[in-house]
């Protein structure tokens, strides 16, 4: 399941980036939300197009961020990505596939141990210098100074 979670992260990052870029390009090309709405003959189609662009803009950023962070197996991000995947199912046709895949991967019982053991896997050991003792009055000498002062 680890490979599915990594793939889900990449798919969400790509989908979020493409949604954001394409939505902004459509808005710039059509002259904003009012220009987009006015470019349709029927008023209802204009409203649907505006609602679709707003939905894409609102879902793109959490989709990208959650896709990036889910690859690090952070448990709160798992919950957030379940919500984003549920919203993506409303985004036909590609978002529906991505949302269904995300819900399938994140709700499987096999993914629970991955997120439960994640803090132990993500901790990296850092080398630390030994701390100086408080009140130590030993003189500091340069590395090659053999005078012993």
C-alpha positions as CSV (number, residue, x, y, z in Angstrom):
1,X,0.0,0.0,0.0
2,X,3.0,2.3,0.4
3,X,3.4,2.5,-3.4
4,X,-0.3,3.4,-3.7
5,X,0.0,6.2,-1.2
6,X,3.1,7.6,-3.0
7,X,1.2,7.4,-6.4
8,X,-1.9,9.0,-4.8
9,X,0.4,11.9,-3.6
10,X,1.8,12.4,-7.1
11,X,-1.6,12.2,-8.8
12,X,-3.0,14.8,-6.4
13,X,-0.1,17.1,-6.9
14,X,-0.3,16.9,-10.7
15,X,-4.1,17.3,-10.6
16,X,-4.0,20.3,-8.2
17,X,-1.3,22.0,-10.2
18,X,-3.1,21.5,-13.5
19,X,-6.4,22.6,-12.0
20,X,-4.9,25.8,-10.7
21,X,-3.0,26.7,-13.9
22,X,-5.9,25.9,-16.2
23,X,-8.4,27.8,-14.1
24,X,-6.2,30.9,-14.0
25,X,-5.6,30.7,-17.7
26,X,-9.3,30.4,-18.5
27,X,-10.0,33.4,-16.2
28,X,-7.3,35.5,-17.8
29,X,-8.3,34.6,-21.3
30,X,-12.0,35.3,-20.7
31,X,-11.6,38.5,-18.8
32,X,-12.5,37.3,-15.3
33,X,-15.6,35.7,-13.9
34,X,-18.0,38.2,-15.4
35,X,-16.4,37.8,-18.9
36,X,-16.6,34.0,-18.5
37,X,-20.3,34.2,-17.6
38,X,-21.0,36.6,-20.5
39,X,-19.3,34.4,-23.1
40,X,-22.2,31.9,-23.0
41,X,-25.5,32.4,-24.8
42,X,-27.6,31.0,-22.0
43,X,-27.2,32.5,-18.6
44,X,-27.4,29.2,-16.8
45,X,-24.3,27.9,-18.7
46,X,-22.4,30.9,-17.7
47,X,-23.2,30.3,-14.1
48,X,-22.3,26.7,-14.3
49,X,-18.9,27.6,-15.9
50,X,-18.2,30.2,-13.2
51,X,-19.1,27.7,-10.4
52,X,-16.9,25.1,-12.0
53,X,-13.9,27.5,-12.2
54,X,-14.4,28.6,-8.6
55,X,-14.7,25.0,-7.5
56,X,-11.4,24.1,-9.3
57,X,-9.6,27.1,-7.8
58,X,-10.8,26.2,-4.3
59,X,-9.9,22.5,-4.5
60,X,-6.6,22.9,-6.3
61,X,-4.5,24.2,-3.5
62,X,-5.6,21.7,-0.8
63,X,-5.2,18.9,-3.4
64,X,-1.6,19.9,-4.1
65,X,-0.6,20.4,-0.5
66,X,-2.2,17.2,0.7
67,X,-0.7,15.3,-2.2
68,X,2.8,16.6,-1.2
69,X,2.4,15.9,2.5
70,X,0.7,12.5,2.2
71,X,3.9,11.0,0.8
72,X,5.5,11.7,4.2
73,X,2.7,9.6,5.9
74,X,1.4,12.3,8.2
75,X,-1.8,11.1,9.8
76,X,-3.8,14.4,10.0
77,X,-3.1,14.9,6.3
78,X,-4.7,11.5,5.7
79,X,-7.9,12.8,7.1
80,X,-7.7,16.0,5.1
81,X,-7.0,14.0,1.9
82,X,-10.1,11.9,2.5
83,X,-12.1,15.1,2.6
84,X,-10.4,16.4,-0.6
85,X,-10.9,13.0,-2.3
86,X,-14.6,13.1,-1.4
87,X,-14.9,16.6,-2.9
88,X,-13.0,15.5,-6.0
89,X,-15.6,12.8,-6.7
90,X,-17.9,15.7,-7.7
91,X,-15.3,16.9,-10.3
92,X,-16.1,14.7,-13.3
93,X,-14.5,12.9,-15.1
94,X,-10.8,13.0,-13.9
95,X,-11.6,14.2,-10.4
96,X,-14.1,11.4,-9.9
97,X,-11.5,8.8,-10.8
98,X,-8.8,10.5,-8.6
99,X,-11.3,10.9,-5.7
100,X,-12.5,7.3,-5.9
101,X,-8.9,6.0,-6.0
102,X,-8.0,8.3,-3.1
103,X,-10.9,7.0,-1.0
104,X,-10.0,3.4,-1.8
105,X,-6.4,3.8,-0.9
106,X,-6.9,5.8,2.3
107,X,-9.8,3.8,3.7
108,X,-8.1,0.4,3.2
109,X,-7.2,-1.4,6.5
110,X,-3.7,-2.0,5.2
111,X,-2.9,1.7,5.3
112,X,-3.5,2.0,9.0
113,X,-0.1,0.5,10.1
114,X,1.7,2.8,7.6
115,X,0.4,5.9,9.3
116,X,0.7,4.5,12.8
117,X,4.4,3.8,12.3
118,X,5.1,7.0,10.4
119,X,6.6,9.0,13.3
120,X,9.2,6.3,13.9
121,X,10.0,6.1,10.2
122,X,10.2,9.9,9.6
123,X,12.6,10.7,12.5
124,X,16.1,11.2,11.3
125,X,18.9,11.0,13.7
126,X,20.9,14.3,13.8
127,X,24.4,14.5,15.1
128,X,24.7,16.9,18.0
129,X,27.7,18.5,19.5
130,X,28.2,17.8,23.2
131,X,27.0,20.8,25.3
132,X,29.5,22.7,27.3
133,X,29.2,22.5,31.0
134,X,27.7,25.6,32.6
135,X,30.4,27.6,34.4
136,X,33.2,26.0,32.6
137,X,36.1,28.4,32.6
138,X,38.5,26.4,30.4
139,X,40.3,28.7,27.9
140,X,39.4,28.3,24.3
141,X,42.4,27.7,22.1
142,X,42.7,27.7,18.3
143,X,43.1,24.3,16.6
144,X,46.9,24.3,16.1
145,X,47.8,26.4,19.2
146,X,50.1,24.2,21.3
147,X,51.2,26.9,23.7
148,X,48.8,25.6,26.4
149,X,48.0,29.1,27.7
